[in-house]
Amino acid sequence: MSKVWFVTGASSGIGAGVVRAALEAGDRVVATARNVEKLRSAIGEQAGDRLAFVPLDVTKEEQARQAVAAAVERFGRIDVLVNNAGYSLIGNLESLTPAQFEQQLATNFHGVLHVLRAVLPVMRRQRSGRILNVSSMAGVIGYATVSAYAASKFAVEGLSLSVAQEVERFGIKLTLVEPGFFRTDLLAPQSVVYGDIAVEGYDAPAAVRAQWQGYHHNQSGDPAKLGKALVRLAAMDTPPKQFFAGSDAVSGITADLEARLAEVRAHKDLSVSTDGDFQRPANDEQRESP
């Protein structure tokens, strides 16, 4: 039986790669983006009645509900949600304005939240579903000059890992997708925002901009191959909770996790010294801490 996919940010990059891969697998797809004409141009309409284009600005909660309702009306269900929409805000923290930081969270985090809240009732009624929330290697490690972007992705990580435990009882399985550097439009002039406030001691905003622009379309990851990998993930009975996408993500995140474990072990005695003297009654059942 073919699946019904709901993909945000589908007009380019990873989102477009997922749409094409799902269609190639014989599935049906609801592709969403703010600009439907750009979406049509990027994807084409060769899939006929297996493909629907729906306008969606993920920062608007009501639009998310309307887009999900349109998807259910068209195809009757949603089997796979891919929360992919987002953009990058780059600059040292002190060179960003509060409004820029808030808009980054509005798109990259609250956008995921809005779509998730709209789709979950559908999947609960079905007693099944797969959710693929696209985070980033930066959402696991963090990088200088991408504090806002990393913060938005770290928030997606915490949300996803927690919600996954809440919805598993309904047959819904959630995977965090953590890509490294992929050849997408994330660093294209129309997709990236830079901080422009010059602050003494930091690299000039122009230097930060030049550094990141050098990566544009020189990244190692292939969005088409990632799209096919996500189709495979969606078909797994037991998908991973976190999926590192790309060799750079595998090596970078692995090294970071090993370094964290080394720090835990190095400071273990000090960590456990903070325990109180409370003695649990012998007949009190062990309970997990929140």
Secondary structure, DSSP 8 states (H G I E B T S, - for coil): ---EEEESSTTSHHHHHHHHHHHHTT-EEEEEES-HHHHHHHH-STTGGGEEEEE--TT-HHHHHHHHHHHHHHHS---EEEE----EEES-GGGS-HHHHHHHHHHHTHHHHHHHHHHHHHHHHHT-EEEEEE--GGGTS--TT-HHHHHHHHHHHHHHHHHHHHHGGGTEEEEEEEE-SBSSSTTSTTTEEE-----TTS--HHHHHHHHHTTTT--SB-HHHHHHHHHHHHT-SS--SEEEESHHHHHHHHHHHHHHHHHHHHTHHHHHTT-------TTS------
